[in-house]
Amino acid sequence: MQYISLIIPAKNEKESLEKTIRQILNYKFINEIIIVVDSHQDNSIKISRKINSDKIKLIIQKKNGYGSAIIEGFNHAKNKYACIFNADYSFNPKSLKKMITKINKYQFVFGSRYVKNASSDDDTIITFIGNKIFTFLSKKLLKIKLTDVLFTYVLCNVKSFKNLKLKNNDFRLCIELPLKIQRKKYSYTEIPTKERKRFSGKKKVNELKDGFLILLEILNNFFKIKNN
């Protein structure tokens, strides 16, 4: 059996975290659930301790931000493979089985909401249009071959992930991750996944602020490539 670790960034997700965790506890191939919170005051901590499973490992971030939560989570993973998994119940764990069938052939397996047989119940018109624009720019300017560049449902080889030496502590990691995968010439692919409506709570993405930072990340890397 191929065991995997789940990396769950959980910033004040008390409304949805318990439901998210309980749906995955019975998956035998998941033997480590790393919940990463941004402070000792985070309300996700109480939920993590309430569930009382030996699979759960709770990590307090050293640096704030979604990207930092993912990076620090991978630094604690004990398995050969690990998967980024949202705390808001939007990621469907059924996709993990299909991802696992691909992981021996590819070092990174991305979920996509925009390929055939995929969908999203959580997209707003702004996030849908924004993602389409950023995916188009990433493909044209950075040659990233993904259909859903901002979706971080990713299963990968832990050693390969660490070798990327990712730096972005915020949502710019969504661009840095596939870009460095290509620079390292690591293999990657996509599978269709169906994103569910988040169970409760507020999205942590600021559509304008984070969108602007992501755009800058794309353009900055484009000009670096152009000038080299």
C-alpha positions in Angstrom: 0.0 0.0 0.0 1.3 3.5 -0.9 0.9 5.7 2.2 0.6 9.4 1.8 0.7 12.5 4.1 -1.9 15.2 3.8 -0.8 18.8 4.3 -3.7 20.9 5.5 -3.2 24.7 5.9 -5.9 25.7 8.4 -6.2 29.3 9.3 -9.2 29.7 11.7 -11.2 27.0 10.0 -13.1 25.8 13.1 -16.4 25.7 11.1 -15.2 23.2 8.5 -12.0 21.5 9.7 -13.7 18.7 11.7 -15.9 17.7 8.8 -12.9 17.8 6.5 -10.8 15.6 8.7 -13.4 13.1 9.6 -14.1 12.3 5.9 -10.5 11.2 5.4 -9.7 9.3 8.6 -11.0 6.1 7.2 -8.8 6.2 4.1 -6.2 3.6 5.0 -3.6 5.0 2.6 -3.6 8.3 4.6 -1.5 7.6 7.7 -0.4 11.2 8.5 -2.6 14.4 8.6 -0.4 17.5 9.1 -2.5 20.4 10.2 -0.6 23.7 9.9 -2.0 26.8 11.7 -0.6 30.3 11.8 -0.5 31.0 15.5 -1.2 29.5 19.0 -4.5 31.5 19.0 -5.8 29.9 15.8 -9.3 28.4 16.4 -8.3 25.3 14.3 -6.2 24.0 17.1 -9.1 23.1 19.4 -10.7 21.1 16.6 -7.5 19.3 15.8 -7.1 18.2 19.4 -10.8 17.3 19.8 -10.6 14.6 17.1 -7.9 12.8 19.0 -6.4 10.7 16.2 -2.9 9.4 16.2 -2.8 10.3 12.5 -2.9 14.0 13.2 0.2 16.1 13.6 -0.4 19.8 14.6 2.2 22.4 13.4 2.4 26.0 14.4 3.8 28.1 11.5 7.1 29.9 11.9 6.1 32.4 9.2 2.6 33.5 8.3 0.9 32.9 4.9 -0.6 30.1 2.9 2.6 29.4 1.0 4.5 29.1 4.2 2.0 26.7 5.7 2.5 24.4 2.7 6.3 24.6 2.8 6.5 24.0 6.5 4.0 21.2 6.3 6.1 19.3 3.7 9.2 19.8 6.0 7.4 17.6 8.6 6.0 14.9 6.2 7.3 11.4 7.0 6.1 9.6 3.9 7.6 9.5 0.4 4.5 11.3 -1.0 2.3 14.1 0.3 -0.7 16.0 -0.9 -1.9 19.6 -0.3 -5.5 19.4 1.0 -7.7 22.4 1.9 -9.3 22.7 5.3 -12.6 24.1 4.0 -14.1 20.8 2.8 -13.9 21.9 -0.9 -11.4 19.2 -1.9 -13.0 15.8 -2.7 -10.8 13.0 -1.2 -12.1 10.6 -3.9 -9.7 12.3 -6.3 -6.8 11.0 -4.2 -7.2 7.5 -5.4 -6.8 8.6 -9.0 -3.8 10.8 -8.1 -2.1 7.8 -6.5 -2.4 5.8 -9.7 -0.4 8.5 -11.4 2.3 9.2 -8.8 4.6 6.4 -9.8 4.9 7.8 -13.3 4.9 11.5 -12.5 6.6 13.4 -9.7 3.7 15.9 -9.4 0.0 15.3 -10.0 -2.3 18.4 -10.1 -6.1 18.4 -9.7 -7.9 20.6 -12.2 -11.4 22.0 -12.2 -11.4 22.9 -15.8 -10.7 19.8 -17.8 -13.2 17.3 -19.1 -15.3 15.6 -16.3 -14.2 18.3 -13.8 -16.2 21.1 -12.2 -16.4 23.6 -9.3 -19.3 24.4 -7.0 -17.2 27.0 -5.1 -16.1 29.3 -8.0 -17.5 32.8 -8.1 -17.6 34.7 -11.4 -14.6 36.8 -10.2 -12.5 33.8 -9.2 -13.4 31.9 -12.4 -12.5 34.7 -14.7 -9.4 35.6 -12.7 -8.2 32.0 -12.7 -8.8 31.7 -16.5 -6.7 34.9 -17.1 -3.8 33.8 -14.8 -3.8 30.3 -16.3 -3.7 31.8 -19.8 -0.8 34.2 -18.9 1.1 31.4 -17.2 0.8 29.2 -20.2 1.7 31.9 -22.7 4.4 33.8 -20.8 5.9 31.1 -18.5 5.0 27.9 -20.6 3.3 26.3 -17.6 1.2 23.5 -19.0 -1.7 23.5 -16.6 -5.4 24.3 -17.1 -6.0 25.4 -13.5 -2.8 27.2 -12.3 -4.3 28.6 -9.0 -5.7 25.2 -7.8 -3.4 23.7 -5.2 -4.8 20.2 -5.0 -1.4 18.6 -5.6 0.0 15.2 -4.8 3.8 14.9 -5.1 7.1 13.3 -4.2 8.2 15.0 -0.9 11.9 15.0 -1.8 11.1 16.6 -5.2 9.0 19.3 -3.5 11.7 20.1 -1.0 14.3 20.3 -3.9 12.2 23.1 -5.4 13.3 25.4 -2.5 10.1 27.4 -2.7 10.3 30.9 -1.2 6.8 32.5 -1.5 4.9 32.6 1.8 1.6 33.7 0.3 -0.6 32.7 -2.6 2.2 33.5 -5.2 3.3 30.0 -4.4 0.6 28.8 -6.9 2.8 30.2 -9.7 6.2 29.5 -8.2 5.4 25.8 -7.7 4.7 24.8 -11.3 7.3 27.2 -12.7 10.1 25.6 -10.6 8.8 22.2 -11.5 9.4 23.0 -15.1 12.9 24.5 -14.4 13.9 21.3 -12.6 12.4 19.3 -15.5 10.3 17.3 -13.1 7.4 15.3 -14.6 3.8 16.5 -13.9 0.3 15.8 -15.1 -3.3 16.8 -14.3 -6.4 14.8 -13.4 -10.0 16.1 -13.3 -11.5 16.8 -9.9 -14.8 18.2 -8.7 -14.4 21.0 -6.2 -17.2 21.2 -3.7 -18.7 24.2 -2.1 -16.7 25.1 1.0 -18.6 23.9 4.1 -18.5 27.1 6.1 -16.4 30.1 7.0 -14.8 32.8 4.8 -12.4 32.3 2.0 -8.9 33.3 2.9 -8.1 34.7 -0.6 -8.4 38.4 -1.1 -9.4 38.5 -4.7 -8.0 41.9 -5.5 -4.8 42.0 -3.3 -3.8 38.4 -3.9 -4.8 38.6 -7.6 -2.5 41.6 -8.0 0.4 39.8 -6.3 -0.1 36.7 -8.5 -0.1 38.9 -11.6 3.2 40.5 -10.5 4.7 37.1 -9.9 3.8 36.0 -13.4 5.2 39.3 -15.0 8.3 39.4 -12.9 9.2 35.8 -13.8 8.4 36.5 -17.5 10.8 39.4 -17.6 13.5 37.4 -15.8 13.2 34.7 -18.4 13.2 37.2 -21.2 16.4 38.9 -20.0 18.4 35.7 -19.4 
